[in-house]
Amino acid sequence: MSVTVWEIDLRCDLSQVATLAARLSPDELNRAQRFVRERDRHRFTVARGALRTVLAGVLGNARPVSLVFNDGAYGKPSLASPCNPHELRFNLAHSHDLALLAITQGQEVGVDVEYVRPEVEILALAQRFFSPAESQRLAGLPESEQIQAFFDCWARKESYIKARGEGLNLALARFEVGFGRGQPACLRVDRGDPHACSRWHLRDLGTRPGYRAALTVEGAIGVMHRAEFNISGN
């Protein structure tokens, strides 16, 4: 199976935002209006408009505004059956000015992107949310490596949670991922699912400077394609 990861620049001019807003559902438009800051409204609009545009292009016979989504038990969206004959699975993540969209066929997928903020109290957050072993590993790394390692770990863990579609029902401390020097992106253990390590596979996603990103796919990760969303070309 193949995976396509689209990179979406959320910095669009007003005319592009308006074009993408016209492709949203009434519910999405209402959600956009709930954001207090205009910048956040625009980021949401661009991300959701790009999602609809790309999915409609992959389906080949749908208008972006016509797509219908269902929410899973814990809020993970999926395409409704009537407009998804190819069993597409997708996941969207965004942070700061960047969004990533991962699409597969028949395989559950999760993607996460994190904007690296050096001012974050990473050791305190790790103690609160990571497993004890992960927290200890982070604290044991050289200080110069800790910030990148923290955001690598966070992105890998979030991508796994999103792939499983269990939301907050899956605690970050229940499972562990590899991170830090010499540690590949992988699921090391999930104490709630003894078969998880053979079922779910992780991979880092190289992206623009200042961000860390990761992908989790159900089953083997086959051929990976990268693409860049361009509103004028979609």
JOBEL-V707255 format. One record per residue. N is the residue number from 0. SS is DSSP state (hx for helix, st for strand, lp for the rest). NEAR is the number of other ideal C-beta (glycine too) atoms within 12 Angstrom. Layout:
BEGIN
{{N/SS/NEAR} {N/SS/NEAR}}
END
This chain:
BEGIN
{{0/lp/23} {1/lp/23} {2/st/39} {3/st/35} {4/st/41} {5/st/37} {6/st/32} {7/st/41} {8/st/26} {9/lp/38} {10/lp/20} {11/lp/29} {12/lp/15} {13/hx/15} {14/hx/13} {15/hx/26} {16/hx/29} {17/hx/20} {18/hx/23} {19/hx/38} {20/hx/33} {21/lp/22} {22/lp/32} {23/lp/32} {24/lp/25} {25/hx/12} {26/hx/15} {27/hx/30} {28/hx/23} {29/hx/16} {30/hx/18} {31/hx/29} {32/hx/19} {33/lp/13} {34/lp/18} {35/lp/10} {36/lp/12} {37/hx/14} {38/hx/18} {39/hx/20} {40/hx/28} {41/hx/29} {42/hx/30} {43/hx/33} {44/hx/39} {45/hx/39} {46/hx/42} {47/hx/38} {48/hx/39} {49/hx/43} {50/hx/41} {51/hx/40} {52/hx/37} {53/hx/39} {54/hx/41} {55/hx/27} {56/hx/27} {57/hx/32} {58/hx/27} {59/lp/13} {60/lp/14} {61/lp/25} {62/lp/18} {63/hx/30} {64/hx/23} {65/hx/20} {66/lp/33} {67/lp/24} {68/st/28} {69/st/17} {70/st/15} {71/lp/20} {72/lp/14} {73/lp/16} {74/lp/17} {75/lp/29} {76/st/30} {77/st/28} {78/st/32} {79/lp/19} {80/hx/13} {81/hx/13} {82/hx/26} {83/lp/26} {84/lp/16} {85/lp/19} {86/lp/20} {87/st/37} {88/st/35} {89/st/42} {90/st/45} {91/st/40} {92/st/41} {93/st/35} {94/st/29} {95/lp/25} {96/lp/23} {97/st/36} {98/st/40} {99/st/48} {100/st/46} {101/st/45} {102/st/41} {103/st/36} {104/st/26} {105/lp/20} {106/lp/29} {107/lp/35} {108/st/45} {109/st/44} {110/st/48} {111/st/43} {112/st/43} {113/st/35} {114/st/29} {115/lp/27} {116/lp/19} {117/lp/15} {118/lp/9} {119/lp/17} {120/lp/15} {121/hx/32} {122/hx/23} {123/hx/14} {124/hx/25} {125/hx/34} {126/hx/20} {127/hx/17} {128/hx/26} {129/lp/32} {130/lp/26} {131/hx/18} {132/hx/23} {133/hx/37} {134/hx/27} {135/hx/16} {136/hx/28} {137/hx/36} {138/hx/23} {139/hx/18} {140/lp/26} {141/lp/13} {142/hx/15} {143/hx/10} {144/hx/22} {145/hx/28} {146/hx/30} {147/hx/28} {148/hx/35} {149/hx/36} {150/hx/35} {151/hx/41} {152/hx/45} {153/hx/38} {154/hx/39} {155/hx/45} {156/hx/43} {157/hx/36} {158/hx/46} {159/hx/47} {160/hx/40} {161/hx/39} {162/hx/43} {163/hx/34} {164/lp/29} {165/lp/25} {166/hx/20} {167/hx/17} {168/hx/16} {169/lp/27} {170/lp/21} {171/hx/29} {172/hx/24} {173/hx/27} {174/st/37} {175/st/34} {176/st/43} {177/lp/29} {178/lp/40} {179/lp/30} {180/lp/17} {181/lp/10} {182/lp/23} {183/lp/18} {184/lp/32} {185/lp/29} {186/st/37} {187/st/27} {188/st/23} {189/st/31} {190/lp/18} {191/lp/18} {192/lp/18} {193/lp/12} {194/lp/12} {195/hx/28} {196/hx/21} {197/hx/15} {198/hx/21} {199/st/39} {200/st/35} {201/st/43} {202/st/35} {203/st/33} {204/lp/37} {205/lp/20} {206/lp/34} {207/lp/23} {208/lp/11} {209/lp/19} {210/st/32} {211/st/37} {212/st/42} {213/st/46} {214/st/42} {215/st/46} {216/st/41} {217/st/32} {218/lp/21} {219/lp/18} {220/lp/31} {221/lp/17} {222/lp/14} {223/st/25} {224/st/19} {225/st/22} {226/st/24} {227/st/23} {228/lp/35} {229/lp/17} {230/hx/30} {231/hx/13} {232/hx/11} {233/lp/24}}
END
